[in-house]
Amino acid sequence: LAAAGAVAAMVASHRVERVERDWPAVRESLIEGASARLSTTLEGAVTTVRDLATLGAGMGVLAEPVAFDRLNAALQTPGPERGVVVLDSLGRPWAWAGRHRLAPSIGAAELYARITPFYVILEARRQVNGHSAVAHVTLAADSAVRDAPQTVAARFARATGVRLEFYPPGVAPRRNDVFDYCIPSCSDP
């Protein structure tokens, strides 16, 4: 046990020494490693939200209690904070599951990111037989928000040691650690 503690202390000491000696190279290495995972992480969020919207849209043919049960069961798997709401033909909530930080945005594009001062939410919409489903994945939340560690950004930071920030289109600073992400159906480079 003492030997393991000594080895851990030596490794930590080496890492600290490297940061002190060559921070720009350490920072660049962190950025490169995180950027390699960033696209995969965001593609996973897109897939998750689209799958939830598709599942929700198919619930309109079921009895309401069955729809609630199936939606709730679909959200029991581990993952970032997410939710889905099924709306009836008048736009009223009919069945739902998960946590909902924002009211669903009706009439927006099939896939849309909503940025508020407290949240970044990725939403997907589907319509089937008069019912609409709006699913979302919470990409980021302000540190003051309860349960912020369940967002995509917080999970990414724990996995990579790199913090994600989201900016509305056209306002991000121009730096080597800021990356554009275009959803899979996007035509704008």
The 8 nearest C-alpha neighbors of each residue, nearest first, counted from 0:
[[1, 3, 2, 4, 5, 6, 7, 8],
 [0, 2, 4, 3, 5, 6, 7, 8],
 [3, 1, 5, 4, 0, 6, 7, 8],
 [4, 2, 6, 0, 5, 1, 7, 8],
 [5, 3, 1, 7, 2, 6, 8, 0],
 [4, 6, 2, 8, 3, 7, 1, 9],
 [7, 5, 9, 3, 8, 4, 2, 10],
 [8, 6, 4, 10, 9, 5, 3, 11],
 [7, 9, 5, 11, 6, 10, 12, 4],
 [10, 8, 12, 6, 7, 11, 13, 5],
 [9, 11, 13, 7, 12, 8, 6, 14],
 [12, 10, 14, 8, 13, 9, 7, 15],
 [11, 13, 9, 15, 10, 14, 8, 16],
 [12, 14, 16, 10, 11, 15, 9, 17],
 [15, 13, 17, 11, 16, 12, 18, 10],
 [14, 16, 18, 12, 17, 13, 19, 11],
 [15, 17, 13, 19, 14, 18, 20, 12],
 [16, 18, 20, 14, 15, 19, 21, 13],
 [19, 17, 22, 15, 21, 16, 20, 25],
 [18, 20, 16, 17, 21, 22, 15, 14],
 [21, 19, 17, 18, 16, 22, 15, 23],
 [20, 22, 18, 24, 23, 17, 19, 25],
 [21, 23, 18, 25, 24, 26, 19, 20],
 [24, 22, 26, 25, 21, 27, 18, 28],
 [23, 25, 27, 26, 22, 21, 28, 18],
 [24, 26, 22, 28, 27, 23, 18, 29],
 [27, 25, 29, 23, 28, 24, 22, 30],
 [28, 26, 30, 24, 29, 25, 31, 23],
 [27, 29, 25, 31, 26, 30, 24, 32],
 [30, 28, 26, 32, 27, 31, 33, 25],
 [29, 31, 27, 33, 28, 32, 34, 26],
 [32, 30, 28, 34, 33, 29, 27, 35],
 [33, 31, 29, 35, 30, 34, 28, 36],
 [32, 34, 30, 36, 35, 31, 37, 159],
 [35, 33, 37, 31, 36, 32, 30, 38],
 [34, 36, 33, 32, 37, 31, 38, 39],
 [37, 35, 33, 34, 39, 38, 40, 32],
 [38, 36, 34, 40, 39, 35, 33, 41],
 [37, 39, 41, 40, 36, 42, 35, 34],
 [40, 38, 42, 36, 37, 41, 43, 35],
 [41, 39, 37, 43, 38, 42, 36, 44],
 [40, 42, 44, 38, 43, 39, 37, 45],
 [43, 41, 45, 39, 44, 40, 38, 46],
 [42, 44, 46, 40, 41, 45, 47, 39],
 [43, 45, 41, 47, 42, 46, 48, 40],
 [46, 44, 42, 48, 43, 47, 49, 41],
 [45, 47, 43, 49, 44, 48, 50, 42],
 [48, 46, 44, 50, 45, 49, 43, 51],
 [49, 47, 51, 45, 50, 135, 46, 134],
 [48, 50, 52, 46, 51, 47, 123, 45],
 [51, 49, 53, 47, 52, 48, 46, 54],
 [50, 52, 54, 48, 53, 49, 134, 55],
 [53, 51, 134, 55, 49, 132, 54, 50],
 [52, 54, 50, 56, 51, 55, 125, 49],
 [55, 53, 51, 57, 52, 56, 50, 58],
 [56, 54, 52, 132, 58, 57, 53, 85],
 [55, 57, 132, 53, 58, 127, 54, 126],
 [56, 58, 55, 54, 59, 53, 127, 60],
 [59, 57, 55, 66, 61, 60, 56, 54],
 [58, 60, 61, 57, 130, 56, 128, 127],
 [59, 61, 58, 57, 62, 128, 66, 63],
 [62, 60, 58, 59, 66, 63, 65, 57],
 [61, 63, 65, 64, 66, 60, 59, 58],
 [62, 64, 66, 65, 61, 67, 94, 93],
 [65, 63, 67, 66, 62, 68, 94, 61],
 [66, 64, 68, 62, 67, 63, 69, 61],
 [65, 67, 63, 69, 64, 68, 58, 61],
 [68, 66, 64, 70, 65, 94, 69, 71],
 [69, 67, 65, 71, 66, 70, 72, 64],
 [70, 68, 72, 66, 71, 67, 65, 73],
 [69, 71, 73, 67, 72, 68, 96, 66],
 [70, 72, 96, 68, 74, 69, 73, 67],
 [71, 73, 69, 75, 74, 70, 68, 76],
 [74, 72, 70, 71, 75, 69, 76, 51],
 [75, 73, 71, 72, 76, 97, 70, 96],
 [76, 74, 72, 73, 77, 71, 78, 97],
 [75, 77, 74, 78, 73, 72, 79, 71],
 [78, 76, 75, 79, 74, 80, 149, 73],
 [79, 77, 76, 80, 149, 81, 151, 74],
 [78, 80, 150, 149, 151, 81, 136, 137],
 [79, 81, 149, 137, 150, 136, 78, 98],
 [82, 80, 136, 135, 97, 137, 79, 98],
 [81, 83, 97, 98, 135, 96, 134, 99],
 [82, 84, 134, 95, 96, 133, 135, 97],
 [83, 85, 95, 133, 132, 94, 134, 86],
 [86, 84, 132, 94, 93, 131, 55, 92],
 [87, 85, 92, 90, 91, 131, 93, 130],
 [86, 88, 130, 90, 89, 91, 93, 92],
 [87, 89, 129, 130, 90, 86, 131, 91],
 [90, 88, 87, 91, 86, 130, 129, 92],
 [89, 91, 86, 87, 88, 92, 131, 130],
 [90, 92, 86, 87, 89, 93, 88, 85],
 [93, 91, 86, 85, 94, 87, 84, 90],
 [92, 94, 86, 85, 87, 91, 95, 63],
 [95, 93, 85, 67, 84, 92, 66, 63],
 [94, 96, 84, 83, 85, 67, 70, 93],
 [97, 95, 71, 82, 83, 70, 84, 67],
 [98, 96, 82, 81, 83, 99, 74, 71],
 [97, 99, 82, 81, 100, 96, 80, 83],
 [98, 100, 101, 82, 97, 102, 81, 83],
 [99, 101, 98, 102, 118, 137, 120, 103],
 [102, 100, 99, 103, 120, 104, 118, 113],
 [101, 103, 104, 99, 100, 105, 84, 133],
 [104, 102, 105, 101, 133, 84, 122, 134],
 [103, 105, 107, 102, 106, 133, 122, 101],
 [106, 104, 107, 103, 133, 90, 124, 108],
 [105, 107, 104, 108, 109, 124, 103, 131],
 [106, 108, 105, 104, 109, 111, 110, 124],
 [107, 109, 110, 111, 106, 124, 123, 105],
 [110, 108, 124, 123, 111, 107, 125, 122],
 [111, 109, 123, 108, 122, 124, 112, 121],
 [110, 112, 122, 121, 108, 113, 123, 109],
 [113, 111, 121, 120, 122, 114, 119, 110],
 [114, 112, 120, 119, 121, 111, 115, 122],
 [113, 115, 119, 118, 112, 120, 116, 167],
 [114, 116, 118, 117, 119, 113, 120, 140],
 [115, 117, 118, 114, 141, 119, 140, 113],
 [118, 116, 141, 115, 140, 119, 144, 114],
 [119, 117, 140, 115, 139, 114, 120, 116],
 [118, 120, 114, 139, 138, 113, 137, 115],
 [119, 121, 137, 113, 138, 112, 136, 118],
 [120, 122, 112, 136, 135, 111, 113, 137],
 [123, 121, 135, 111, 134, 110, 112, 120],
 [122, 124, 110, 134, 109, 49, 133, 48],
 [125, 123, 133, 109, 132, 52, 134, 110],
 [124, 126, 132, 131, 52, 56, 53, 133],
 [127, 125, 131, 56, 130, 132, 129, 128],
 [126, 128, 130, 56, 129, 131, 57, 125],
 [129, 127, 130, 126, 59, 60, 131, 56],
 [130, 128, 88, 127, 131, 87, 126, 59],
 [129, 131, 87, 88, 127, 86, 128, 126],
 [132, 130, 126, 86, 85, 125, 56, 127],
 [131, 133, 85, 56, 55, 125, 52, 124],
 [132, 134, 124, 84, 83, 52, 123, 103],
 [135, 133, 83, 52, 123, 122, 48, 82],
 [134, 136, 122, 121, 81, 82, 48, 83],
 [135, 137, 81, 121, 120, 80, 138, 48],
 [138, 136, 120, 150, 80, 139, 81, 119],
 [137, 139, 151, 119, 150, 120, 152, 136],
 [140, 138, 119, 152, 150, 118, 137, 151],
 [141, 139, 118, 147, 117, 144, 142, 119],
 [140, 142, 117, 143, 144, 118, 147, 139],
 [141, 143, 144, 147, 140, 145, 117, 148],
 [144, 142, 141, 145, 147, 140, 117, 146],
 [145, 143, 142, 141, 147, 140, 146, 117],
 [144, 146, 147, 143, 142, 148, 140, 141],
 [147, 145, 148, 149, 144, 150, 140, 80],
 [146, 148, 149, 140, 144, 145, 150, 142],
 [149, 147, 153, 146, 150, 154, 152, 145],
 [150, 148, 79, 147, 80, 146, 153, 154],
 [151, 149, 79, 139, 153, 138, 137, 152],
 [150, 152, 138, 154, 79, 153, 155, 139],
 [153, 151, 155, 139, 150, 154, 163, 138],
 [154, 152, 148, 156, 150, 155, 151, 157],
 [153, 155, 157, 151, 156, 152, 150, 158],
 [156, 154, 152, 158, 153, 157, 159, 151],
 [157, 155, 161, 160, 162, 153, 159, 158],
 [158, 156, 154, 155, 160, 159, 153, 161],
 [157, 159, 155, 156, 160, 154, 161, 153],
 [160, 158, 156, 161, 157, 33, 155, 32],
 [159, 161, 156, 157, 158, 162, 29, 155],
 [162, 160, 156, 159, 33, 163, 29, 155],
 [161, 163, 156, 164, 160, 152, 155, 153],
 [164, 162, 152, 161, 165, 156, 155, 153],
 [165, 163, 162, 166, 152, 139, 177, 119],
 [164, 166, 163, 167, 119, 139, 114, 171],
 [167, 165, 171, 168, 170, 164, 114, 169],
 [166, 168, 170, 169, 165, 114, 171, 113],
 [169, 167, 170, 166, 171, 179, 165, 180],
 [168, 170, 171, 167, 166, 172, 179, 173],
 [171, 169, 168, 167, 166, 172, 173, 165],
 [172, 170, 166, 169, 173, 168, 167, 177],
 [173, 171, 174, 170, 177, 169, 166, 176],
 [172, 174, 171, 177, 175, 176, 178, 170],
 [175, 173, 176, 177, 172, 178, 171, 179],
 [174, 176, 177, 173, 178, 30, 27, 172],
 [175, 177, 174, 30, 178, 173, 27, 34],
 [178, 176, 174, 175, 173, 179, 172, 171],
 [179, 177, 180, 176, 175, 34, 174, 171],
 [180, 178, 181, 177, 168, 188, 171, 166],
 [179, 181, 178, 182, 38, 41, 37, 188],
 [180, 182, 185, 183, 179, 188, 187, 184],
 [181, 183, 185, 184, 180, 45, 42, 110],
 [182, 184, 185, 181, 42, 45, 186, 180],
 [185, 183, 182, 186, 181, 110, 187, 109],
 [186, 184, 182, 183, 187, 181, 188, 180],
 [185, 187, 188, 184, 181, 183, 182, 180],
 [188, 186, 185, 181, 184, 182, 180, 183],
 [187, 186, 181, 185, 179, 180, 182, 183]]
